[in-house]
Amino acid sequence: MGEAMSEHLSTTMRIQRARLDLTQAGLAERAGVTRKSVNAIEAGHMVPSTILALKLAKVLGVTVEELFAIELRPD
């Protein structure tokens, strides 16, 4: 039998922030959220709402698909 897999959200947010020389706090301020929210999303502890994902992508100048992806991982 194959190994069970589950879906997880992966993000390039840290890379996109670095490209723009933005701190978590700077991104949070521009997107209208807390730094803790940005940290939680980057760490994989929080899945952003659709609205927040769109805001973050807009601030970072990328599409939502460039910023977030669904990743399959073993359980």
C-alpha positions in Angstrom: 0.0 0.0 0.0 1.1 3.6 -0.7 1.8 6.1 2.0 -1.1 8.5 2.9 -0.6 12.0 1.6 -2.1 15.3 2.8 -2.3 18.7 1.3 -0.4 21.6 2.8 0.0 25.3 1.7 3.5 26.3 0.7 4.5 29.9 0.1 7.3 31.9 -1.5 6.5 34.8 0.7 9.9 34.9 2.4 11.6 34.9 -1.0 9.3 37.6 -2.4 9.9 39.8 0.7 13.7 39.4 0.3 13.4 40.4 -3.3 11.8 43.7 -2.3 14.0 44.1 0.8 10.8 44.0 3.0 10.7 42.8 6.6 7.8 40.9 8.0 6.7 44.1 9.7 7.0 46.1 6.5 4.9 43.6 4.6 2.3 43.4 7.3 2.0 47.2 7.4 1.5 47.4 3.6 -1.0 44.6 3.6 -2.9 45.8 6.7 -2.3 42.8 8.9 -0.1 42.1 11.9 3.5 40.9 11.7 2.4 37.8 13.7 0.0 36.9 10.9 2.8 37.3 8.3 5.1 35.1 10.4 2.4 32.5 11.0 1.7 32.2 7.2 5.4 32.0 6.4 5.9 29.3 9.1 2.9 27.3 7.7 0.9 27.7 10.9 -1.8 29.8 9.3 -3.7 29.6 6.0 -4.6 33.1 4.8 -8.1 34.0 3.7 -8.6 34.6 0.0 -8.7 38.4 0.6 -5.5 38.4 2.6 -3.8 36.2 -0.1 -4.8 38.7 -2.7 -3.6 41.6 -0.7 -0.2 40.0 0.0 0.3 39.1 -3.6 -0.6 42.6 -4.7 1.9 44.2 -2.2 4.6 41.8 -3.3 3.8 42.3 -7.1 3.2 38.7 -7.9 0.2 36.5 -8.6 -1.5 34.4 -5.9 -0.3 31.3 -7.7 3.3 32.6 -7.6 2.9 33.2 -3.8 1.0 30.1 -2.7 0.8 26.5 -3.9 -0.7 23.3 -2.6 2.0 20.7 -1.7 1.4 17.0 -1.1 3.3 15.6 1.9 3.3 12.2 3.6 1.1 12.0 6.7 
